[in-house]
Amino acid sequence: MAGLRERQKQRRKERIYRAAIELFRDYGFERTTAGEIARKSHVSRGTFFNYYPYKEAVLLDFGAELLEEAWREARDRLEAGEDPLRVLRFLWDRLAELSETELGPELFARLAYELLNPNPERAAYAYRALPLAERVKEILAPLAEVGRLRRDLSLERIAASIADTFLLAALRWAAYGAGGSLKEETGKFLTLALEGALVR
């Protein structure tokens, strides 16, 4: 019986999630209310808040799904022995492509704001939901082991700094329309970050 209840809860959450993403895309994030999401997913407004404490949390789930898709592909390449720097660039490019096509500037900007939220609990929740720095750390770990990364900074700090460049580049693209694709913008920032991280 407990298993059935869990499956019902999971299906309900999935229905809320899909309805929310569809409304965000069709009507925009700002114009979509929790009540509209609840109506579209055939639940009460209170039920929506049982699953998501605020509507930005739905976007975090969506961002996590996109990151996981890009990471699965990157991890396969890493496990196949591809050079870590090539894998990192692949992850950057794939994540940029998914962010641009699936989120677009408006939804990406709202998602990124959660990572910068002045409420520390919400910002921490966002960082846990989107562990890009952890993925970068996994990719760069083999380079650290053989001394290809500078030693005056920890691997964690280097990975977090590189991950932050994706966020900053994508925010510029989302807010100002930097004149090119998100992939071009994030690629430039990654090149700059790696120049400061690698031992020459």
C-alpha positions in Angstrom: 0.0 0.0 0.0 2.8 2.4 0.9 4.4 1.7 -2.5 1.1 2.6 -4.3 0.9 5.8 -2.4 4.4 6.7 -3.3 3.8 6.0 -7.0 0.6 8.2 -6.9 2.6 11.0 -5.2 5.3 10.7 -7.9 2.7 10.8 -10.7 1.0 13.8 -9.1 4.3 15.7 -8.8 5.2 14.8 -12.4 1.8 16.2 -13.6 2.3 19.4 -11.7 5.9 19.7 -13.0 4.8 19.2 -16.7 1.8 21.6 -16.4 4.0 24.3 -14.9 6.7 24.0 -17.6 4.1 24.2 -20.3 2.5 27.3 -18.8 5.8 29.0 -18.3 6.6 28.4 -22.0 3.2 29.4 -23.2 2.5 32.5 -21.0 5.8 33.4 -19.4 7.1 32.8 -15.9 5.8 36.0 -14.4 2.3 35.7 -15.7 1.9 32.1 -14.6 0.5 31.7 -11.1 0.5 28.8 -8.7 -3.3 28.7 -9.0 -3.1 28.3 -12.8 -0.5 25.5 -12.4 -2.8 23.8 -9.9 -5.8 24.1 -12.2 -3.9 22.7 -15.2 -2.6 19.8 -13.2 -6.0 19.1 -11.6 -4.9 19.6 -8.0 -5.6 22.2 -5.4 -3.4 25.3 -4.9 -2.5 23.8 -1.5 -1.4 20.6 -3.1 0.9 22.5 -5.5 2.6 24.0 -2.4 2.9 20.6 -0.8 5.2 19.6 -3.7 6.8 22.9 -4.5 7.4 25.6 -1.9 7.5 28.3 -4.7 7.2 28.2 -8.4 10.9 28.8 -9.0 11.4 25.4 -7.4 9.8 23.9 -10.5 12.4 25.6 -12.7 15.1 24.2 -10.5 13.8 20.7 -11.2 13.8 21.5 -14.9 17.3 22.8 -14.7 18.4 19.7 -12.8 16.9 17.5 -15.5 18.8 19.4 -18.2 22.1 19.3 -16.3 21.6 15.5 -15.6 21.1 14.9 -19.3 24.2 16.8 -20.3 26.2 15.2 -17.5 25.2 11.6 -18.5 26.6 12.3 -21.9 29.8 13.9 -20.6 30.4 11.2 -18.0 30.2 8.5 -20.7 33.0 10.3 -22.6 35.1 10.7 -19.4 34.7 7.0 -18.6 35.7 6.1 -22.2 39.0 7.9 -21.6 38.4 11.1 -23.4 40.7 14.0 -22.4 39.0 15.8 -19.4 39.4 19.3 -21.0 37.5 18.0 -24.1 34.9 16.5 -21.8 34.5 19.8 -19.9 34.1 21.7 -23.2 31.5 19.1 -24.3 29.6 19.5 -21.1 29.7 23.3 -21.4 28.5 23.2 -25.0 25.7 20.6 -24.4 24.4 22.5 -21.3 24.4 25.7 -23.3 22.5 24.1 -26.1 19.9 22.6 -23.8 19.5 25.8 -21.8 19.0 27.9 -24.9 16.5 25.5 -26.6 14.6 24.2 -23.6 14.7 27.2 -21.2 15.4 30.3 -23.4 16.4 33.7 -21.9 13.4 34.4 -19.7 13.3 31.0 -17.9 17.1 30.8 -17.6 17.2 34.3 -16.0 14.6 33.2 -13.4 16.5 30.0 -12.8 19.8 31.8 -12.4 18.2 34.3 -10.0 17.6 31.5 -7.6 21.3 30.8 -7.4 21.8 34.4 -6.5 18.8 34.7 -4.3 19.4 37.0 -1.3 17.5 34.5 0.8 20.4 32.1 1.8 18.1 29.1 2.2 16.8 29.5 -1.3 20.2 30.0 -2.7 21.5 27.0 -1.0 18.6 24.9 -2.2 19.3 26.1 -5.7 23.0 25.1 -5.5 22.1 21.7 -4.2 19.6 21.2 -7.0 22.1 22.3 -9.7 25.4 20.7 -8.8 27.4 22.0 -11.7 30.5 22.7 -9.6 30.5 19.0 -8.5 30.4 17.8 -12.1 33.3 20.1 -13.0 35.2 18.8 -10.0 34.7 15.2 -11.2 35.9 16.1 -14.7 39.0 18.0 -13.5 40.0 15.5 -10.8 42.3 13.5 -13.1 44.1 16.7 -14.1 44.6 17.6 -10.5 46.1 14.1 -9.8 48.8 14.6 -12.4 49.6 18.2 -11.5 48.0 19.9 -14.5 46.0 22.3 -12.3 47.5 25.1 -10.2 48.2 24.0 -6.6 47.6 27.3 -4.7 43.8 26.8 -5.0 41.9 23.7 -4.0 40.2 21.6 -6.7 36.8 22.5 -5.1 37.5 26.2 -5.5 38.7 25.9 -9.1 35.7 23.8 -10.0 33.3 26.3 -8.3 34.9 29.3 -10.0 34.7 27.6 -13.4 31.1 26.6 -12.8 30.3 30.2 -11.9 31.6 31.3 -15.3 28.8 29.4 -16.9 26.2 31.2 -14.7 27.7 34.6 -15.4 28.0 34.1 -19.1 24.5 32.7 -19.3 23.1 35.6 -17.3 24.7 38.1 -19.7 23.2 36.3 -22.6 19.8 36.1 -20.9 19.7 39.7 -19.8 21.4 41.5 -22.6 21.3 39.3 -25.6 25.0 39.2 -26.0 24.7 39.0 -29.8 25.5 35.3 -30.3 24.4 31.9 -29.1 24.6 30.9 -25.5 27.2 28.2 -26.5 29.5 30.9 -28.0 29.1 33.1 -24.9 29.8 30.3 -22.3 32.7 29.0 -24.5 34.5 32.3 -24.3 34.1 32.5 -20.5 35.3 28.8 -20.1 38.4 29.6 -22.1 39.3 32.5 -19.9 38.6 30.5 -16.7 40.8 27.6 -17.9 43.7 29.9 -18.7 43.8 30.8 -15.0 43.4 27.3 -13.7 45.8 25.2 -15.8 49.5 24.9 -15.2 51.4 25.9 -18.4 
